[in-house]
Amino acid sequence: MADETDLFELMHQCRAMRRLLPDPVSEDLLLRLVDAANQAPSGSNAQPARWIVVRDEAQRRRIAELNLSAVRAYLEMRAARPILSHQDAGRQERIGAAVRWQAEHLQEVPALVFACIELPPARAESFLGGLGTGGSIWPGVQNLLLAARALGLGAAPTTIVFRDRPAVKAVLNLPENVEPVCMIPVGYPRGRFGPVSRRPIEEIMRWDRW
């Protein structure tokens, strides 16, 4: 029962940590994260997930440049959107500030983990329009996030960087049939872990039918 309690506590306190320290993360810990991700299920047990862990300074700097350009465009678009009903203006601003901070300091983050999917060449062209393939990647991403939380590491998935997908693929030297799905910056957090803010279950769940 103690292990179950710990797991549920991790889930309830797996906050998106975007402000990260530049302190290096050991190779052993990074391998443990990817190993945890690799235990996740995939459709037909095809195991198409591939993981790129970027530590090289020049590569991190180039990815940070691409990400900063994409985040600026995203924040401009976000500013024009109405406030989400379940988040007040203050919370929206804090989230935007954290996204902005990370974009301006991404080159300092010690490890950028890219979750990718390797597809048969015949299916590679239709990847972006297919939702099913993501089901073989996102469980691994969640495993990685929970493992990071358990190890005291901060992490948060993002897809904004793929605004210029060909450029990101070039930096990572990905073949045509390997597509990046999300980027997860990983490092020791500057802030404290704490409970996530979510809608109450009464709002998001139904029994048997809508």
C-alpha positions in Angstrom: 0.0 0.0 0.0 2.9 2.4 0.7 4.1 2.1 -2.9 0.6 2.8 -4.2 0.4 5.9 -2.0 3.7 7.1 -3.3 2.7 6.6 -6.9 -0.6 8.5 -6.5 1.2 11.3 -4.7 3.7 11.6 -7.5 0.8 11.9 -10.0 -0.8 14.6 -8.0 2.4 16.6 -7.7 3.9 16.1 -11.1 3.9 19.8 -11.9 5.2 21.1 -15.2 8.6 22.5 -14.2 9.9 24.9 -16.9 12.4 26.9 -14.9 15.4 24.6 -14.6 18.9 25.0 -13.3 21.9 24.6 -15.6 23.5 22.0 -13.3 24.4 18.8 -15.3 22.2 15.7 -15.0 24.2 12.5 -14.8 24.1 10.1 -17.7 22.9 7.4 -15.3 19.8 9.4 -14.4 19.1 10.2 -18.1 19.3 6.5 -18.9 16.9 5.7 -16.1 14.4 8.2 -17.5 14.5 6.7 -21.0 14.4 3.2 -19.6 11.2 4.1 -17.7 9.8 5.6 -20.9 10.6 2.4 -22.7 8.5 0.3 -20.4 5.3 2.0 -21.6 2.8 0.1 -23.8 2.5 0.7 -27.6 0.0 -0.4 -30.2 0.4 -4.1 -31.1 3.6 -3.9 -29.0 5.3 -2.4 -32.1 7.6 -0.3 -29.9 8.2 2.5 -32.4 9.3 5.0 -29.9 12.8 6.4 -30.3 14.5 8.8 -27.9 17.2 11.5 -28.6 18.8 13.0 -25.6 20.6 16.3 -26.6 23.4 17.4 -24.4 25.8 18.9 -26.9 26.0 22.7 -26.3 26.0 23.7 -30.0 22.9 21.6 -30.7 21.1 22.9 -27.6 21.8 26.4 -28.7 20.4 25.8 -32.2 17.3 24.1 -30.8 16.9 27.0 -28.4 16.9 29.5 -31.3 14.3 27.6 -33.1 12.2 27.2 -30.0 12.4 30.9 -29.1 11.1 31.9 -32.5 8.2 29.5 -32.2 7.4 30.6 -28.6 7.3 34.2 -29.5 4.8 33.5 -32.3 2.8 31.3 -29.9 2.6 33.9 -27.1 1.4 36.5 -29.6 -1.4 34.2 -30.7 -2.1 33.2 -27.1 -2.5 36.9 -26.0 -5.3 37.3 -28.5 -7.3 34.3 -27.2 -10.0 34.6 -24.5 -9.0 33.4 -21.0 -9.8 29.8 -20.4 -12.9 29.4 -18.2 -11.0 27.3 -15.6 -8.0 29.6 -15.3 -8.1 33.2 -14.2 -6.0 35.9 -15.8 -3.3 35.7 -13.1 -2.7 32.0 -13.7 -2.7 32.4 -17.4 0.0 35.1 -17.0 2.1 32.9 -14.8 2.0 30.1 -17.2 2.9 32.4 -20.1 5.8 33.9 -18.0 7.1 30.4 -17.3 6.9 29.4 -21.0 8.7 32.7 -21.9 11.4 32.1 -19.3 12.1 28.7 -20.5 12.3 29.8 -24.1 14.9 32.5 -23.2 17.0 30.1 -21.2 16.5 26.8 -23.1 20.2 26.7 -24.2 21.1 26.5 -20.5 19.0 23.4 -19.8 21.4 20.4 -19.4 19.4 17.9 -21.4 16.7 18.1 -24.1 14.9 14.8 -24.5 13.1 14.3 -27.8 10.4 11.6 -28.0 10.3 10.4 -31.6 8.4 7.7 -33.6 10.0 5.5 -36.2 7.5 4.7 -39.0 7.6 2.4 -42.0 8.6 4.6 -44.9 5.2 4.1 -46.6 3.5 5.7 -43.6 5.9 8.5 -42.9 4.2 11.0 -45.2 0.8 10.6 -43.4 2.2 10.9 -39.9 1.1 14.4 -39.1 -2.5 13.6 -39.9 -2.8 10.4 -37.9 -3.7 10.4 -34.2 -3.3 6.7 -33.6 0.5 6.7 -33.8 0.7 9.2 -30.9 -0.8 6.5 -28.7 2.4 4.6 -28.9 4.5 7.6 -27.8 2.6 9.6 -25.1 2.4 6.8 -22.6 6.2 6.7 -22.7 6.4 10.5 -22.2 4.2 10.2 -19.1 6.4 7.4 -17.7 9.4 9.7 -18.3 7.7 12.6 -16.5 6.8 10.5 -13.5 10.3 9.0 -13.4 11.7 12.5 -13.5 9.5 13.6 -10.6 10.5 10.5 -8.6 14.2 11.4 -9.1 13.7 15.0 -8.1 14.2 16.3 -11.7 12.0 18.9 -13.4 10.5 18.3 -16.8 7.6 19.5 -19.0 6.7 18.3 -22.5 6.3 20.8 -25.3 5.6 20.7 -29.0 6.0 24.4 -29.8 9.5 23.9 -31.1 8.2 21.9 -34.1 6.8 25.1 -35.7 9.8 24.6 -38.1 9.8 20.8 -38.1 12.3 20.3 -40.9 14.8 22.5 -39.1 14.5 20.5 -35.9 14.8 17.2 -37.8 18.0 18.5 -39.4 19.5 19.4 -36.0 18.7 15.9 -34.7 19.9 14.3 -38.0 16.6 12.3 -38.1 15.9 10.2 -41.2 12.7 10.9 -43.2 10.7 8.1 -41.5 11.5 9.2 -37.9 9.3 12.0 -36.6 9.8 14.0 -33.4 6.6 14.1 -31.3 7.6 16.2 -28.3 10.5 17.8 -26.6 11.1 17.4 -22.8 13.6 19.7 -21.3 15.1 18.0 -18.2 17.0 19.5 -15.3 17.0 20.2 -11.6 14.1 22.6 -10.8 14.6 26.1 -9.6 11.3 26.1 -7.8 9.5 23.6 -5.6 7.3 20.7 -6.5 3.7 21.0 -5.5 0.2 20.0 -6.3 -1.1 20.4 -9.8 -4.2 22.5 -10.5 -6.9 20.5 -12.3 -10.6 20.7 -12.8 -12.6 18.7 -10.2 -13.5 15.2 -11.2 -17.2 16.1 -11.1 -16.7 18.3 -14.1 -14.7 15.9 -16.3 -16.3 12.5 -15.6 -19.6 10.8 -16.5 -20.9 7.4 -15.7 -22.1 5.2 -18.7 -23.0 8.1 -21.1 -22.7 11.9 -21.5 
